[in-house]
Structure formats: structure tokens, C-alpha cells
Amino acid sequence: MIVASALDELRIWRHGSDGDVGFVPTMGALHKGHVSLVQQSRATCDSTAVSIYINPTQFDNADDLASYPETLQKDLDTLEGLGVDCVFVPTYEVLYPDDFAYQVEERGFSNTLCGAHRPSHFTGVLTVVMKLLNLVRPDKAFFGEKDFQQLTLIRNMVDAFFMDVEIVGCPTVREPDGLAMSSRNLNLAPADRQQAPIFREILEKATSDDDARRQLGEAGFVVDYVETIEGRRLGAVSVGAADRSVRLIDNITLEL
Ligand code: PAF
């Protein structure tokens, strides 16, 4: 497995790879959700690249960035075990030679749901994903449905800019108790970890978005939003005391 931190190393690998290239962009702290994306890429492409980069431009809050879990060596071991061909581990200087002067901004959907609570978050996401797709030049790129708004915005960006890549959405992978896999789960205190699966349960069982917001509030979550769009109920909440609260997002399809 090649571990590339410089653009030239990545380009040399890309130049030498024949057939379909699959790509899984990540911020590291890999879990079974990422593993399923890599497996999907390995199953459908001839070679697979993964990026690990904690992208500062998508964090609207310095504490959230500082507390984002980092497990690089463990992640590299996991990716090697999965048969990944190339891991791209850039620095800010490598990815942002323009110091973020150029940005990809979506002016509609990105300001709703998570975007309404995390201003400029999706500008950071779309900008880094555009850069990574331009560098890796994959045939297919894999994203989890847990981040459904992100997945939709990336699909629409690829359409808007006529980018030659297939965006593949993959089902959310869950813990046995139903909690959606997320790198941020590592930051949950034990009591908050026990409470966290109730979020998904309430999203599933509530009779309306209002009912979900009410039940979540009563269960001790701080609710950012719950909204149903095209048969999918999406939500974001925080769990835990203010000084160590963790933001959870999830979405479920409603039985019609
Ligand atoms: O979903 C993520 O982990 C990130 O938003 C992504 C797509 C890797 C961009 O930094």
C-alpha cells in the first residue's frame, strides 16, 4: 500500500493504476462504516484509494476541530488489511496552496438542516471534496448515507460542474443497538453512549417531526433539527453535558 503525502506521489500512483479507480474520502478515525465503503470500492473497482484528512475548513467551531479523534497509525493498519492500494494523507499546505481563497459554495440546500446550524460547513466540505476528486480522478467515489445532506450536495456539485465521476451512496452502518457509526462516537462519555441509540429509536417511532422533537427534548437531547424531506426523516442532536457534548446526526426512511 502506497502512503502518499505529496501530490507527486499521488499522481505517480494514479498514473500507474489501470482500470476503474474507486475513492473513499475520510477524516480518519475509521470505523465499520468506512470499512463498508472501502469494501464496496474493492468489490466494484480495480483499485482503491482512500484519503485521510481532517479538513479544517469544514469545522465552524475550533473546539470541535481540536477534539476530532485522530488514530492515524491504526487507520493505516486497517486500510492495509482491507487491501487498499493508496492512502492520500495531505497537509493543509498541500491541499490549500490558495489558503482557501477559492471556495465551492452552494447557495440553497446547504443553508438548511445541518448548514443552518453550522454556517459555512458545506462550503468547506464541497471545496475539499472537489480538490480531492480533481487530484485522485476516481471513476467512482463512495459516501455514506448517514451524512445524507452531504451526499446530496456532493452529487449535485458533480452534476453542476460536469465532473466525470460516479457518486455512490452506501447504507448507514449501525452498532448492534442501532446507533449510526460515526468517528465522533469515540468522544461519547459512557452514560451518553448508552443514551445515544435512543436518538435513532425516536426518529423511527415518532408520529411526526414535531413529535420527534418533543420526545428527543424529553429524553435529554438538545435538538438542532428534525425534518422530513421526500420520505426521509433527518435529524441532528447533541448529547451530554455542555463541556463535552457530542453532536449526532442520523436519518431514516419512513414507511409510507
Ligand atoms: O464525511 C466526511 O468524513 C467528510 O465530510 C469528507 C467527505 C471526508 C470531507 O472532508
Residues whose N, C-alpha, C, O or C-beta is under 5 A from the ligand:
A	BS01	PAF	P25 T26 M27 Y53 N55 V125 V128
